[in-house]
Each structure stands twice: as C-alpha cells, then as structure tokens.
Amino acid sequence: MERPNEVLFYVGTYNPEGEEAILLCSLSPSSGEMKILEGTKGIENPSFLAVNSTGSVLYAVSEKDEGEVYAFAIDPVTKALSPLGSRPTEGGAPCYVSISPKQDYIFVSNYSGGNANVFPVNEDGSLQVMSDQVKHVGSGIREDRQEAPHPHSVIPDGSGKHILVCDLGLDQILIYRLEEGKLSKHREINLPPGSGPRHLAVHPSGQWIYLANELNCTVTVFANDEQNGNLSILQHVSTLPEQYNAGSDDTASDIHVSPCGKFLYVSNRGQDSIALFHIEGSTGHLEAVDWQVTGGRTPRNFAIIGGKLLAANQNSDIITSFSIDSDSGRLIPTGNELKIKTPVCIQAV
C-alpha cells in the first residue's frame, strides 16, 4: 500500500518471460532510498512502459523479434499488476508505447520492424485488435545504424490529432493525422544527416518540443505549432561538453523537461552522464550548464519522480537517485542505489 512518505514506480527490464521482468519499487522523496516491492512475470523484455492518466492500467512492449504489446490492470491499493492480455505488433523490437490524451488509443513503434501501430483501448484498458499501422521506407547515411527505417518513439501531440514518430534510420520525424484509429501522412520534419532522432520531450507550456538525437549526440529545439501539426527548428545543441572527445559508443538516449519547465535533462551513454540545460523562458532555447555522471554504465532511461531524478543504468544493473537543486537544476547524488538486472525504463505509478 502506498504511504505518504514514499512514491511508487515501475521498472521495465530485459529479463526473460520466466523471471520478474517488471518491478514495482518505492522511493523515499526525502532520502532518495529505493526498494523493490514485488515483480511481475509473464512478459519478455518489457523495455518501455506507460501508465494511463488514472493510474489504472500499465502498457508494456515486449521487445523481441515478433513483437507484442501487453496491458496490465493496476491494483488501486497495492499497485500490483494483473494481465489484461496482449496483441502482436507485426514488427520486430517494439521499443516505445504511448497513450492518447483521451486514453482511447495506444501507439507502439517497432525499431527493427520499421512500423508504428495504433490499438484502440477498451473501457477496462485492454487492447482491441490493431486498427492501423504505417510502414516506413528508406535509409540514412550511417550504414551501421541507418541501413533501414528504425522508428524509435511515437507520441501524440496535446490535441491527440497528430502522432509524431521519430525514425532514427531516416533522420526524420514523421507526423501523421489520427482519425478514427487510422493514420494518414501529414508532414515530414528532416533532421541533419546522421542525427538519429530518438525521443521527444514536450515543454509544459506546449510551446516547444525537444528532441534527443541518438547518433550525433545533440538536442534539437522545435517551436511547436500544434494546431497545424508542424515543428520548426530553432536550435541544435550538443549533449556533450565541448572538451569531451566523443567515441563510437557515445549516444544520447532519454530526454525530459522538469515539471517547472526551467530545466531540460538528457542522458548520454558512453560518457554515462545526465546533461543539464537551462531553458530560456521566452524563446525555449537551451544553454548547457552541467554534466552529472550517473554512477553506472549506459543510462538508457531516466525519470523525474517525487522531486528526485532516477537513472536506469542498463549495463551495471543499478538505478541511482539524485536530488534536484530547485534553483539551478543541478543533480546531487543521494548515494542510494537499487540493484535491478538490466533496468531500461522507469515509469511513475
């Protein structure tokens, strides 16, 4: 049962179906201490999670060659998960799931399948048969990473009328119109060749959208024209320090705006850091301020929960917690670690 002095969160992993692959954990907002409360078996490689707005249903992709997406009912008291079934994604390596503003659809991107899906949601949160999917075609300049389309994330805009798909392989954000569960191409936003667009973060004001480009370790700042479903590039900025000598294993991964809207954070794999940017209040432009090492290897994903930042260090099997200075946004290690095998996604309850 949730208590006033703790915040609960789920962790997705690269664990097999027979092991506890989704973990329910607690966080002490005062100390940053974390604990595992219980685990859920029955799903392989739940590498990305999403919880609906009422906290009653969790969705998880199963990242494997023949991908699936699962729905779980969340117990209102214990927050334990009960399966509501799964659906095939008709593509390999699904790596992202998101929920429409009205909670009536979920969206999945399939990294190796090159496709993105729409699933209508039943009243109990379970999934109907896929209502539509789009298949991307083409390639980018990086033969090692961009030999084919690689949709890496998919999110609806605030209105739910447009769906934004970041394709790492094509160096594009593809924007689709969503009408009665069907997707139609609306616009393509081109990024510099070799960028590798991965994840998006929307500013609380809705005015700006920030994109983490995995391959060239940059953030792109967009002005967000939600009414017309368009993004205009305002700025590109490196996620790594100027003096840092980047190597082939340096890749940007996750990106989040602080709830106050003043700070942007991006995780860097290779340097194993979280970059801090200050957001200029009138333009949305970024100023690089600080880099905090995560205390582990390969920070694939992180989350801001209970006033703390939690970093999932995939290749060292730990989650580390940081306090956030409210004035500067700088991260301060709490000294707490949570041992979890291959943590790759953190999602608040």
ZALUMKE-169096 format. One record per residue (C-alpha): residue in one letter; y, z, x. Coordinates in steps of 0.2 Angstrom, whole numbers, plus 5000, padded with zeros to 4 digits. Layout:
REM residues N
res = A north = Y up = Z east = X
...
***
This chain:
REM residues 349
res = M north = 5000 up = 5000 east = 5000
res = E north = 5017 up = 4996 east = 5006
res = R north = 5028 up = 5011 east = 5011
res = P north = 5047 up = 5012 east = 5013
res = N north = 5046 up = 5014 east = 5032
res = E north = 5036 up = 4998 east = 5035
res = V north = 5037 up = 4979 east = 5032
res = L north = 5021 up = 4969 east = 5030
res = F north = 5017 up = 4952 east = 5037
res = Y north = 5003 up = 4939 east = 5038
res = V north = 4997 up = 4931 east = 5054
res = G north = 4988 up = 4914 east = 5055
res = T north = 4977 up = 4911 east = 5070
res = Y north = 4965 up = 4898 east = 5077
res = N north = 4950 up = 4908 east = 5073
res = P north = 4934 up = 4901 east = 5065
res = E north = 4929 up = 4902 east = 5047
res = G north = 4917 up = 4917 east = 5050
res = E north = 4930 up = 4928 east = 5058
res = E north = 4945 up = 4936 east = 5051
res = A north = 4957 up = 4922 east = 5053
res = I north = 4972 up = 4928 east = 5043
res = L north = 4978 up = 4946 east = 5047
res = L north = 4988 up = 4957 east = 5036
res = C north = 4999 up = 4968 east = 5048
res = S north = 5013 up = 4981 east = 5046
res = L north = 5029 up = 4983 east = 5056
res = S north = 5040 up = 4998 east = 5058
res = P north = 5058 up = 4992 east = 5057
res = S north = 5064 up = 5007 east = 5067
res = S north = 5052 up = 5006 east = 5082
res = G north = 5045 up = 4988 east = 5082
res = E north = 5027 up = 4995 east = 5082
res = M north = 5015 up = 4984 east = 5073
res = K north = 4997 up = 4987 east = 5067
res = I north = 4983 up = 4977 east = 5059
res = L north = 4979 up = 4982 east = 5042
res = E north = 4965 up = 4970 east = 5037
res = G north = 4959 up = 4952 east = 5039
res = T north = 4953 up = 4938 east = 5028
res = K north = 4938 up = 4927 east = 5032
res = G north = 4933 up = 4910 east = 5025
res = I north = 4946 up = 4898 east = 5032
res = E north = 4945 up = 4889 east = 5049
res = N north = 4961 up = 4888 east = 5060
res = P north = 4974 up = 4894 east = 5047
res = S north = 4988 up = 4888 east = 5059
res = F north = 5003 up = 4888 east = 5046
res = L north = 5006 up = 4899 east = 5031
res = A north = 5018 up = 4900 east = 5017
res = V north = 5021 up = 4913 east = 5004
res = N north = 5029 up = 4909 east = 4987
res = S north = 5045 up = 4917 east = 4981
res = T north = 5037 up = 4930 east = 4970
res = G north = 5025 up = 4936 east = 4984
res = S north = 5010 up = 4932 east = 4973
res = V north = 5002 up = 4918 east = 4982
res = L north = 4999 up = 4913 east = 5000
res = Y north = 4996 up = 4895 east = 5006
res = A north = 4987 up = 4891 east = 5022
res = V north = 4982 up = 4875 east = 5031
res = S north = 4965 up = 4873 east = 5039
res = E north = 4969 up = 4863 east = 5055
res = K north = 4953 up = 4853 east = 5058
res = D north = 4948 up = 4835 east = 5059
res = E north = 4945 up = 4834 east = 5040
res = G north = 4960 up = 4845 east = 5034
res = E north = 4961 up = 4857 east = 5020
res = V north = 4974 up = 4867 east = 5012
res = Y north = 4970 up = 4884 east = 5004
res = A north = 4978 up = 4895 east = 4991
res = F north = 4976 up = 4914 east = 4990
res = A north = 4981 up = 4927 east = 4977
res = I north = 4991 up = 4942 east = 4985
res = D north = 4986 up = 4959 east = 4978
res = P north = 5003 up = 4966 east = 4971
res = V north = 4998 up = 4983 east = 4978
res = T north = 4988 up = 4981 east = 4994
res = K north = 4993 up = 4963 east = 4998
res = A north = 4975 up = 4959 east = 5002
res = L north = 4971 up = 4940 east = 4999
res = S north = 4958 up = 4933 east = 4986
res = P north = 4954 up = 4915 east = 4987
res = L north = 4960 up = 4903 east = 4974
res = G north = 4951 up = 4888 east = 4981
res = S north = 4956 up = 4873 east = 4992
res = R north = 4960 up = 4855 east = 4992
res = P north = 4957 up = 4841 east = 5005
res = T north = 4972 up = 4834 east = 5014
res = E north = 4964 up = 4817 east = 5018
res = G north = 4971 up = 4819 east = 5035
res = G north = 4967 up = 4827 east = 5052
res = A north = 4975 up = 4843 east = 5059
res = P north = 4986 up = 4849 east = 5045
res = C north = 4999 up = 4859 east = 5053
res = Y north = 5013 up = 4864 east = 5041
res = V north = 5014 up = 4869 east = 5022
res = S north = 5030 up = 4872 east = 5012
res = I north = 5034 up = 4876 east = 4994
res = S north = 5046 up = 4868 east = 4982
res = P north = 5061 up = 4878 east = 4976
res = K north = 5054 up = 4879 east = 4958
res = Q north = 5037 up = 4884 east = 4966
res = D north = 5028 up = 4869 east = 4956
res = Y north = 5023 up = 4859 east = 4971
res = I north = 5017 up = 4862 east = 4989
res = F north = 5019 up = 4850 east = 5003
res = V north = 5007 up = 4848 east = 5019
res = S north = 5010 up = 4837 east = 5035
res = N north = 4994 up = 4831 east = 5044
res = Y north = 4998 up = 4829 east = 5063
res = S north = 4984 up = 4818 east = 5068
res = G north = 4981 up = 4810 east = 5051
res = G north = 4999 up = 4803 east = 5051
res = N north = 5001 up = 4808 east = 5032
res = A north = 5010 up = 4820 east = 5021
res = N north = 5004 up = 4826 east = 5004
res = V north = 5010 up = 4833 east = 4988
res = F north = 5000 up = 4845 east = 4977
res = P north = 5005 up = 4852 east = 4960
res = V north = 5003 up = 4870 east = 4958
res = N north = 4995 up = 4879 east = 4943
res = E north = 5003 up = 4894 east = 4935
res = D north = 4991 up = 4906 east = 4944
res = G north = 4996 up = 4897 east = 4961
res = S north = 4980 up = 4887 east = 4963
res = L north = 4981 up = 4869 east = 4968
res = Q north = 4979 up = 4854 east = 4957
res = V north = 4972 up = 4838 east = 4964
res = M north = 4984 up = 4829 east = 4976
res = S north = 4997 up = 4820 east = 4966
res = D north = 5003 up = 4809 east = 4980
res = Q north = 5004 up = 4806 east = 4999
res = V north = 5013 up = 4795 east = 5011
res = K north = 5006 up = 4787 east = 5027
res = H north = 5017 up = 4784 east = 5042
res = V north = 5015 up = 4769 east = 5054
res = G north = 5022 up = 4766 east = 5071
res = S north = 5023 up = 4774 east = 5088
res = G north = 5036 up = 4781 east = 5101
res = I north = 5039 up = 4779 east = 5119
res = R north = 5028 up = 4793 east = 5125
res = E north = 5011 up = 4785 east = 5127
res = D north = 5003 up = 4803 east = 5129
res = R north = 5011 up = 4811 east = 5114
res = Q north = 5018 up = 4797 east = 5103
res = E north = 5004 up = 4784 east = 5103
res = A north = 5004 up = 4786 east = 5084
res = P north = 5013 up = 4795 east = 5069
res = H north = 5012 up = 4814 east = 5070
res = P north = 5021 up = 4822 east = 5055
res = H north = 5024 up = 4840 east = 5061
res = S north = 5033 up = 4848 east = 5047
res = V north = 5038 up = 4845 east = 5029
res = I north = 5051 up = 4854 east = 5019
res = P north = 5060 up = 4851 east = 5003
res = D north = 5079 up = 4852 east = 5003
res = G north = 5088 up = 4866 east = 4992
res = S north = 5088 up = 4855 east = 4977
res = G north = 5069 up = 4850 east = 4978
res = K north = 5074 up = 4832 east = 4975
res = H north = 5072 up = 4827 east = 4993
res = I north = 5057 up = 4830 east = 5005
res = L north = 5061 up = 4830 east = 5024
res = V north = 5046 up = 4825 east = 5036
res = C north = 5048 up = 4827 east = 5054
res = D north = 5037 up = 4815 east = 5063
res = L north = 5035 up = 4819 east = 5082
res = G north = 5027 up = 4802 east = 5085
res = L north = 5040 up = 4791 east = 5078
res = D north = 5056 up = 4801 east = 5083
res = Q north = 5062 up = 4801 east = 5065
res = I north = 5065 up = 4812 east = 5051
res = L north = 5059 up = 4803 east = 5035
res = I north = 5067 up = 4808 east = 5019
res = Y north = 5058 up = 4805 east = 5003
res = R north = 5063 up = 4807 east = 4985
res = L north = 5052 up = 4818 east = 4974
res = E north = 5050 up = 4813 east = 4956
res = E north = 5036 up = 4820 east = 4945
res = G north = 5025 up = 4823 east = 4960
res = K north = 5027 up = 4806 east = 4968
res = L north = 5036 up = 4802 east = 4984
res = S north = 5047 up = 4787 east = 4987
res = K north = 5055 up = 4782 east = 5004
res = H north = 5074 up = 4787 east = 5003
res = R north = 5080 up = 4786 east = 5021
res = E north = 5075 up = 4787 east = 5040
res = I north = 5085 up = 4798 east = 5052
res = N north = 5082 up = 4792 east = 5070
res = L north = 5082 up = 4803 east = 5085
res = P north = 5084 up = 4799 east = 5103
res = P north = 5068 up = 4791 east = 5110
res = G north = 5056 up = 4804 east = 5117
res = S north = 5063 up = 4818 east = 5107
res = G north = 5048 up = 4823 east = 5097
res = P north = 5055 up = 4831 east = 5081
res = R north = 5045 up = 4846 east = 5076
res = H north = 5053 up = 4860 east = 5065
res = L north = 5068 up = 4862 east = 5054
res = A north = 5079 up = 4877 east = 5050
res = V north = 5092 up = 4877 east = 5036
res = H north = 5108 up = 4887 east = 5038
res = P north = 5110 up = 4900 east = 5024
res = S north = 5126 up = 4890 east = 5018
res = G north = 5116 up = 4874 east = 5016
res = Q north = 5129 up = 4865 east = 5026
res = W north = 5119 up = 4862 east = 5042
res = I north = 5101 up = 4859 east = 5047
res = Y north = 5095 up = 4862 east = 5064
res = L north = 5080 up = 4853 east = 5072
res = A north = 5069 up = 4858 east = 5086
res = N north = 5064 up = 4843 east = 5096
res = E north = 5047 up = 4847 east = 5105
res = L north = 5046 up = 4834 east = 5119
res = N north = 5063 up = 4834 east = 5126
res = C north = 5067 up = 4852 east = 5123
res = T north = 5083 up = 4850 east = 5113
res = V north = 5091 up = 4856 east = 5096
res = T north = 5099 up = 4843 east = 5085
res = V north = 5113 up = 4849 east = 5073
res = F north = 5115 up = 4840 east = 5057
res = A north = 5128 up = 4840 east = 5044
res = N north = 5118 up = 4841 east = 5028
res = D north = 5123 up = 4830 east = 5013
res = E north = 5110 up = 4837 east = 5000
res = Q north = 5117 up = 4828 east = 4985
res = N north = 5114 up = 4811 east = 4994
res = G north = 5099 up = 4816 east = 5004
res = N north = 5107 up = 4812 east = 5021
res = L north = 5109 up = 4820 east = 5038
res = S north = 5122 up = 4816 east = 5050
res = I north = 5120 up = 4820 east = 5069
res = L north = 5134 up = 4832 east = 5075
res = Q north = 5127 up = 4838 east = 5092
res = H north = 5112 up = 4838 east = 5104
res = V north = 5109 up = 4854 east = 5115
res = S north = 5096 up = 4859 east = 5127
res = T north = 5084 up = 4873 east = 5123
res = L north = 5083 up = 4877 east = 5142
res = P north = 5095 up = 4884 east = 5154
res = E north = 5105 up = 4871 east = 5165
res = Q north = 5097 up = 4878 east = 5181
res = Y north = 5080 up = 4878 east = 5174
res = N north = 5068 up = 4865 east = 5182
res = A north = 5058 up = 4859 east = 5167
res = G north = 5040 up = 4854 east = 5169
res = S north = 5027 up = 4844 east = 5159
res = D north = 5022 up = 4860 east = 5150
res = D north = 5039 up = 4864 east = 5143
res = T north = 5040 up = 4860 east = 5125
res = A north = 5051 up = 4868 east = 5111
res = S north = 5042 up = 4874 east = 5096
res = D north = 5049 up = 4885 east = 5082
res = I north = 5066 up = 4887 east = 5076
res = H north = 5075 up = 4900 east = 5064
res = V north = 5093 up = 4904 east = 5059
res = S north = 5096 up = 4923 east = 5057
res = P north = 5099 up = 4929 east = 5039
res = C north = 5118 up = 4932 east = 5044
res = G north = 5120 up = 4914 east = 5048
res = K north = 5128 up = 4918 east = 5065
res = F north = 5113 up = 4915 east = 5077
res = L north = 5100 up = 4902 east = 5080
res = Y north = 5084 up = 4905 east = 5089
res = V north = 5072 up = 4893 east = 5097
res = S north = 5055 up = 4896 east = 5106
res = N north = 5051 up = 4887 east = 5122
res = R north = 5033 up = 4885 east = 5128
res = G north = 5031 up = 4884 east = 5147
res = Q north = 5047 up = 4895 east = 5150
res = D north = 5039 up = 4906 east = 5137
res = S north = 5056 up = 4911 east = 5130
res = I north = 5067 up = 4913 east = 5115
res = A north = 5083 up = 4904 east = 5117
res = L north = 5098 up = 4911 east = 5108
res = F north = 5113 up = 4901 east = 5102
res = H north = 5129 up = 4906 east = 5093
res = I north = 5133 up = 4896 east = 5078
res = E north = 5152 up = 4891 east = 5076
res = G north = 5157 up = 4897 east = 5059
res = S north = 5167 up = 4882 east = 5054
res = T north = 5158 up = 4867 east = 5062
res = G north = 5140 up = 4873 east = 5064
res = H north = 5140 up = 4868 east = 5082
res = L north = 5129 up = 4878 east = 5094
res = E north = 5134 up = 4887 east = 5110
res = A north = 5119 up = 4893 east = 5121
res = V north = 5120 up = 4911 east = 5125
res = D north = 5104 up = 4919 east = 5132
res = W north = 5085 up = 4916 east = 5135
res = Q north = 5073 up = 4931 east = 5132
res = V north = 5056 up = 4930 east = 5139
res = T north = 5043 up = 4933 east = 5126
res = G north = 5031 up = 4944 east = 5136
res = G north = 5017 up = 4932 east = 5133
res = R north = 5012 up = 4914 east = 5135
res = T north = 5015 up = 4900 east = 5123
res = P north = 5027 up = 4907 east = 5110
res = R north = 5021 up = 4894 east = 5097
res = N north = 5029 up = 4903 east = 5082
res = F north = 5041 up = 4917 east = 5078
res = A north = 5049 up = 4926 east = 5063
res = I north = 5063 up = 4937 east = 5059
res = I north = 5056 up = 4952 east = 5049
res = G north = 5063 up = 4969 east = 5045
res = G north = 5078 up = 4966 east = 5057
res = K north = 5066 up = 4963 east = 5071
res = L north = 5060 up = 4946 east = 5079
res = L north = 5041 up = 4945 east = 5081
res = A north = 5035 up = 4932 east = 5093
res = A north = 5017 up = 4925 east = 5092
res = N north = 5011 up = 4921 east = 5110
res = Q north = 4996 up = 4910 east = 5107
res = N north = 4989 up = 4909 east = 5124
res = S north = 4990 up = 4928 east = 5128
res = D north = 4983 up = 4934 east = 5112
res = I north = 4998 up = 4946 east = 5108
res = I north = 5013 up = 4947 east = 5096
res = T north = 5028 up = 4955 east = 5104
res = S north = 5043 up = 4963 east = 5095
res = F north = 5061 up = 4963 east = 5099
res = S north = 5076 up = 4972 east = 5091
res = I north = 5091 up = 4960 east = 5087
res = D north = 5109 up = 4966 east = 5093
res = S north = 5119 up = 4963 east = 5077
res = D north = 5135 up = 4959 east = 5086
res = S north = 5128 up = 4947 east = 5100
res = G north = 5111 up = 4942 east = 5093
res = R north = 5103 up = 4946 east = 5109
res = L north = 5085 up = 4951 east = 5109
res = I north = 5080 up = 4968 east = 5116
res = P north = 5061 up = 4971 east = 5119
res = T north = 5054 up = 4986 east = 5109
res = G north = 5040 up = 4987 east = 5121
res = N north = 5027 up = 4985 east = 5107
res = E north = 5013 up = 4973 east = 5107
res = L north = 5000 up = 4968 east = 5094
res = K north = 4983 up = 4961 east = 5101
res = I north = 4978 up = 4947 east = 5090
res = K north = 4967 up = 4932 east = 5095
res = T north = 4977 up = 4916 east = 5096
res = P north = 4991 up = 4921 east = 5084
res = V north = 5000 up = 4905 east = 5079
res = C north = 5010 up = 4909 east = 5063
res = I north = 5019 up = 4924 east = 5057
res = Q north = 5024 up = 4925 east = 5038
res = A north = 5033 up = 4939 east = 5029
res = V north = 5025 up = 4945 east = 5014
***
